[in-house]
Amino acid sequence: MDFRYLLSGHYLNGKLRPELNLRHVLMQDRIAESFGETATPAFSLVDVSLNYAFNRHLELNFAANNLLDETYYEHLTRSVKGTSDAINAPGRNIIFTLVAKL
């Protein structure tokens, strides 16, 4: 079971757009051992972003994904070859983007 929540807003005549994403995934223990699947623990993620449009041609974006630096992996992510160790998803990512619309 995968729950996703999104809270967003538009401020300053739509120029400022904050966003908060919450995701919670329950433990998955219904597995097919014949395919090498293993049980997957539950995890929760928090992502935030802030976008500001200076004008119709220039925009600045900031995002922090996996803000709490949760160690997790998706259920269907395969393990490291020859082991039962899962390949973890990326940790905290911080992204700044300047967008110029020509």
C-alpha positions in Angstrom: 0.0 0.0 0.0 1.4 3.4 -1.1 -0.1 6.6 0.4 0.8 9.9 -1.2 -0.2 13.4 0.0 0.4 16.7 -1.7 0.0 20.1 -0.2 0.7 23.1 -2.5 -0.1 26.7 -2.8 0.1 29.7 -5.1 1.1 33.0 -3.7 2.0 36.5 -4.9 -0.3 36.3 -7.9 1.0 32.8 -8.8 4.7 33.8 -8.8 5.5 31.8 -5.6 4.6 28.1 -5.6 5.6 26.0 -2.5 4.9 22.3 -2.4 5.1 19.6 0.2 4.9 15.9 -0.8 4.5 13.1 1.8 4.7 9.4 0.9 4.3 6.5 3.1 4.7 2.9 1.9 3.6 -0.1 4.0 5.7 -3.2 4.6 5.4 -5.7 1.7 5.7 -9.3 2.9 3.6 -11.0 0.2 6.5 -12.2 -1.9 7.4 -14.8 -4.5 10.6 -16.5 -3.2 10.8 -18.4 -6.5 11.6 -15.0 -8.2 14.1 -14.1 -5.5 11.9 -11.5 -3.9 12.4 -10.5 -0.2 10.1 -8.7 2.2 10.4 -4.9 2.0 10.2 -2.7 5.1 7.9 0.3 5.4 9.3 3.7 4.7 8.2 7.4 4.7 9.5 10.2 2.5 9.2 14.0 2.6 9.9 16.1 -0.4 9.7 19.9 -0.5 10.0 22.4 -3.4 9.7 26.1 -3.9 9.3 27.7 -7.3 9.5 31.5 -8.0 8.7 33.1 -11.3 10.5 36.4 -11.7 8.7 37.1 -14.9 7.3 35.0 -17.8 10.8 34.2 -19.0 12.8 33.5 -15.8 12.1 31.1 -13.0 14.1 29.8 -10.0 13.3 26.4 -8.6 14.5 24.7 -5.3 13.7 21.1 -4.3 14.8 18.8 -1.5 13.9 15.2 -2.1 14.0 12.6 0.7 14.4 15.6 3.1 14.8 13.3 6.1 17.5 11.2 4.4 15.5 8.0 4.8 17.3 4.7 3.8 14.8 2.7 1.8 14.3 0.6 -1.3 11.3 -0.1 -3.4 9.7 -3.5 -3.3 10.6 -4.5 -6.9 14.2 -3.2 -6.7 16.4 -6.1 -7.4 19.2 -7.2 -5.0 22.9 -6.9 -5.5 23.9 -9.9 -7.7 24.9 -12.9 -5.7 23.6 -11.5 -2.4 20.2 -10.7 -0.8 21.3 -7.1 -0.1 18.9 -4.6 -1.6 20.0 -1.6 -3.7 18.9 1.5 -1.8 17.2 4.4 -3.4 19.1 7.8 -3.4 19.4 9.6 -0.1 18.7 13.3 0.3 18.9 15.3 -2.9 19.0 19.1 -3.1 18.4 20.7 -6.4 18.5 24.3 -7.6 17.4 25.1 -11.1 17.2 28.4 -13.1 14.8 28.2 -16.0 15.0 30.6 -18.9 12.1 30.4 -21.3 13.2 31.8 -24.6 
